[in-house]
Amino acid sequence: MIKETQQSAEARMKKCIESLHNDLGKIRTGRASIGLLDPVRVSYHGSDVPLSHVASVAIADSRTLTVTPWERNMMMTVEKAISAANLGLNPSSVGGQTIRIPLPPLTEERRKELIKVVKTEVENAKVNIRNVRRDANTELKDLLKKKLVSEDDERRSQEIIQKLTDKFIAETDTIFSHKEKDLLEI
């Protein structure tokens, strides 16, 4: 039972890190990233679908994305959806088949704003990791109350969960420093 609690806590902490990676992937650094267009929704046959369902997105170079709709009649719809997403991007049609999206360079002020957003995301991830620790420790205490584990086993298990928590918190700090470095890079 203790082993399952530890494994469950570790798996949930890993999911917190994965979620942090996904959230930070959507924050624009100085380089082009396909994740920037994840929030874009396109009207397709009467329903709003993610951009990836109606077009392929690629990185042309470090400062340019290209979007190629699978159906030619979707060009204008896709272009309008990208503009309407309020991402600060100006798509332009190339040859009627591809949409090029140049990424403007980030200003110093915008970089600092984005670093604050990244800090907030990292703090949220840390809170989630600590919540996983709290849940695991509560589960261990319940096992102790029910006399399914000894006090020594419970204490050892709490120490292991604390080490896991420390490891994942340190990983969030590492992720933050990498993202901050990316944002400050000109």
NORMOMO-V679665 format. One record per pair of residues at least 4 apart in sequence whose ideal C-beta (glycine too) atoms are under 8 Angstrom apart, sorted by the first residue. I is the first residue (numbers start at 1). J is the second residue. Records with the same first field share a line. If there is no record, write none. Layout:
I = J + J
//
This chain:
1 = 5 + 143 + 148 + 149
2 = 6 + 140 + 143 + 149 + 153 + 154 + 157
3 = 7
4 = 8
5 = 9 + 136 + 139 + 140 + 143 + 157 + 161
6 = 10 + 136 + 157 + 160 + 161 + 164
7 = 11
8 = 12 + 136
9 = 13 + 132 + 133 + 135 + 136 + 161 + 164
10 = 14 + 164
11 = 15
12 = 16 + 132 + 135
13 = 17 + 129 + 132 + 164 + 165 + 168
14 = 18 + 168
15 = 19
16 = 20 + 125 + 128 + 129 + 132 + 168
17 = 21 + 125 + 168 + 171 + 172 + 175
18 = 22
19 = 23 + 125 + 128
20 = 24 + 121 + 122 + 125 + 172 + 175
21 = 25 + 175
22 = 26 + 35
23 = 27 + 121
24 = 118 + 121 + 175 + 179
25 = 33 + 35
26 = 35 + 36 + 38 + 39
27 = 114 + 117 + 118 + 121 + 179
28 = 33 + 36 + 87 + 103 + 106 + 114
29 = 33 + 106 + 114 + 179 + 182 + 183 + 185
30 = 62 + 63 + 105 + 106 + 182 + 183 + 185 + 186
31 = 62 + 63 + 182
32 = 36 + 59 + 60 + 61 + 62 + 63 + 64 + 65 + 103
33 = 59
34 = 38 + 57 + 58 + 59 + 65
36 = 65 + 87 + 89 + 103
37 = 51 + 52 + 57 + 65 + 67 + 82 + 85 + 87 + 101
38 = 50 + 51 + 52
39 = 85 + 87
40 = 50 + 51 + 81 + 82 + 85 + 87
41 = 48 + 49 + 50 + 51 + 81 + 85
42 = 48 + 49 + 50 + 51 + 53 + 54 + 55 + 74 + 77 + 78 + 81
43 = 47 + 48 + 77 + 81
44 = 48 + 49 + 53 + 54 + 74 + 77
49 = 53 + 54
51 = 55 + 57 + 67 + 78 + 81 + 82
52 = 56 + 57
54 = 69 + 70 + 71 + 74 + 78
55 = 67 + 68 + 69 + 70 + 74 + 78
56 = 67 + 68 + 70
57 = 65 + 66 + 67
58 = 65 + 66 + 67 + 68
59 = 64 + 65 + 66
60 = 64 + 65 + 66 + 100
63 = 102 + 103 + 105
64 = 100 + 101 + 102 + 103
65 = 100 + 101 + 103
66 = 94 + 98 + 99 + 100 + 101
67 = 78 + 82 + 91 + 98 + 99 + 101
68 = 97 + 98 + 99
69 = 74 + 75 + 78 + 99
70 = 74
72 = 96 + 97
73 = 77
74 = 78
75 = 79 + 93 + 96 + 97 + 99
76 = 80
77 = 81
78 = 82 + 91 + 99
79 = 83 + 91 + 93 + 99
80 = 84
81 = 85
82 = 87 + 89 + 91 + 99 + 101
83 = 89 + 90 + 91
85 = 89
88 = 104
89 = 101 + 103
90 = 101 + 102
91 = 99 + 100 + 101
92 = 99 + 100 + 101 + 102
93 = 98 + 99 + 100
94 = 98 + 99 + 100
105 = 186
106 = 110 + 111 + 114 + 183
107 = 111
108 = 112
109 = 113
110 = 114
111 = 115 + 183 + 184
112 = 116
113 = 117
114 = 118 + 183
115 = 119 + 180 + 183 + 184
116 = 120
117 = 121
118 = 122 + 176 + 179 + 180 + 183
119 = 123 + 176
120 = 124
121 = 125
122 = 126 + 172 + 173 + 175 + 176
123 = 127
124 = 128
125 = 129 + 172
126 = 130 + 169 + 172
127 = 131
128 = 132
129 = 133 + 165 + 168 + 169 + 172
130 = 134 + 165 + 169
131 = 135
132 = 136 + 165
133 = 137 + 161 + 162 + 164 + 165
134 = 138
135 = 139
136 = 140 + 161
137 = 141 + 158 + 161
138 = 142
139 = 143
140 = 144 + 149 + 154 + 157 + 158 + 161
141 = 145 + 154
142 = 146
143 = 148 + 149 + 154
144 = 148 + 149 + 150 + 151 + 154
149 = 153 + 154 + 157
150 = 154
151 = 155
152 = 156
153 = 157
154 = 158
155 = 159
156 = 160
157 = 161
158 = 162
159 = 163
160 = 164
161 = 165
162 = 166
163 = 167
164 = 168
165 = 169
166 = 170
167 = 171
168 = 172
169 = 173
170 = 174
171 = 175
172 = 176
173 = 177
174 = 178
175 = 179
176 = 180
177 = 181
178 = 182
179 = 183
180 = 184
181 = 185
//
